[in-house]
Amino acid sequence: MCGRFILRSDLSTIKETFDVEDISTSVPQREDFVPGQDLAAVIQDGGRRLVRLHWGLIPFWAKDRSIARRLFNARAETVAEKPSFRDAFKKRRCLIPVDGFYEWQKTDKGKIPFLFCLKSGRPFGLAGLFEMWVSPANETVHSCAIITTEANRLIEPIHDRMPVIIPKDKEDNWLDPTCREQSWLRSMLTSYPADEMNKMDVSVPK
């Protein structure tokens, strides 16, 4: 799963890294993002836009927003078929800028957190899906989920899952809402190369 991440990079760095053309939100910077909070995301809407989304996806057909509490991750193996995610997977994909993500290792003394980042030190984009939901009271909520896949060999001793990281050379295709070739999209949902990542001991709130 991916339930905690970090974003330290400022707006100018995010704009440069992800070739953002239009900014409609500030970039919240936190040492520990958790589901239920708002985050910054990059979408393709004419050009690349930086928008604010609620972390926890609310499908357009949901009766209320409580479903978001359990839809903050989508599994790569089933994202194209699950009713909660399949429509967004076809045409509403996004990137979640992060500087790293946390995973916890279970030990006899409790859970120990580790932070996983790129060796380059640059921010990177997690594969996400987004939706627009309108409540019975006519409130509009824009929300998202992060896609996970099998862990690479660096993360596997800590956790069996990791978020999907979209490589720079595949970002255009991932974001393009007209790109709907299922086999091509699924081919991006693989674990990121372990030799391009670092693992660090950290201390974060439980």
N, C-alpha and C positions, 0 to 999 in steps of 0.2 A: 504494500500500500504506500501511498504518499500522503501523509497527514500533517507534515510540518516542513516549512522551508524558510530560507533567509533571503532577504533582498537588501543589500547595502548600497547598490549603485544608484546614482542620482539620475535625474531626468535627461540630462545631456548625454550621459553614457548609454542609457537605454535607447534614446533616439538614434544615436550613432550605430550601436550594435545591431539594432533590428531594422534600420532604414525606415524609421517612422516618419511619415509625411504630415500627419495631422494629429494633434494632441488634444483630447477632450477631457483629460483628467490629470491630476497630480499623481506622482508615484509614491505610494505609501512605502516607507522604509522601516523594516522591522527585523529584529534578530530571530523572531519566531512567529511566522504566520500559521494560523490554524483554520480549519474549516469553520464556516460561519462568518468569517470576516470578509471585507471587500479587498480585492487585489487589482493590480494593473494587468491588462492583457492586450496583446497585439492582434488585430483582426484585419482582414482584407475587405475593404468596402470602397471600391473605386481606387483608393490608394491604401497604404498601410496606416491604420489608425491605432492610437493608444487609448483604450477605454477602461472604465472601471466595471468590474463584475463581482457578484456575490459568489463566494466559494461554497458550492453546494448546488447542484443543478436542479432546476425546477422545470420538468417537461411542460410543453405548452398545453398539454391536456390535463395537467394535475388540477385537482379540486381545491387544494390549499398548498401553502408553501412548506409544510412540515416535512414533506418528502425530501427536501434539500439536505436534511441532517444525515441521510444515509446514501446520498448520491454525490459525494465529493470526489470519488474515484470511479473510473470505468476500466474494466479489464480489456486489454488488447485482444484477447482470444474471443471475446463475445460482443465487443462494442458495436459491430456492424449488425448484430441480430437483436440485441436487447431493445425492447420497446422504448425504454427510457432514453436511449442514446442513439439509436440507428438513424433517426432523421437528422440530428445534429452532425453525426459523423459524415453524412453525405454532403452537407453544404454549409455547416456552421462550425468550422474548426478555427482554433486560435492558438497562440503561443503565450505561455505564462513566463515572463522574465523572472529568473531567480539567480542568485549567486551560489546557492548550494541547497541541499535538502538533508534532512535528518532521518536516520534510522536507528532503532534501538536493539541492542543485543541482550537477550535474556541470560542472566547468570544466577547462581545461587544467592548472590547478594542483592539481586534486583536487576532492573534494566539499566544498561549503560548506553548513553547516546553517542553517536558518531555523526560527523558532518561530512558529506560528500560533495566535492567541487571539481571543476575542471583544472587540469594542471596549468592551463593558460592563465588562470586567474580571472578570466572574462566571465560576464554574465552569460547565461544560456537559456534557451527556450524549451519549456516542457510542453508536450503535446496536450492540448485542451480542446474541449467542446463547449459551445455556449448556446444559450437559449434565451428567448424573450417570453415571459409569462405575464398574463394580465389577470389580476385577481377579480373575484366577484365584485369587489368595491372599486374596480377600474384602476387599481394600482399596477404600474408596470415595473417588473423586476427583471434585470438582466443577470443571468447566473452562469456558472461554468462548473466543469468537472475536469480533473486531470487523469490522463490515461496511464495505466501501469502495465508493466510486462515482467517477464522473468528476470531475475537479478543477474548481473554479470559476475565474473569470478571474484571481483573485489568486494562486492556487496553481499554475495551469497552466504558467506559465513555469518553475516549479521542478520540478514533478512532475505526471504525468498522472492521478494518483489522489489521493483524499483520503478520510478516514473520514466516514461518514454521521453528521451531527449531528442529533439529534431535537429539534425546537423545543419549547418549554415547553408550548404548547397541544396538542401531539400525544403527550405523554408517557403520558397515561392509556391511550390506545388502543394505543400500542406495547407497553406492559407487560402489558396485559390478556390473560391466556392464553385467554380465551373469544373474543377477537376474531381470527377466522381467515379473514376475507375477503381473499383473495390480492391483488385489485386495490387495495384500500385500503392494505394493508400495503406493497405495492410502491410506492405513490405517495409514501410517506415517504422512500424511499431515493434522494433526490436531493441534489445538491450544495447546501451552505448558501450563502445570499447573500453575495457577496464584499464588499459595502459594509458588512456588519456585522462584518467581521473585520479584524484587524491582522496584519502581518508584521514580525517583528523579527530582526535579526542576533543570533546567539548563539554560544556556544562550549560544545560538549558532547563527552563522550568518543566516540571513533570506535568 
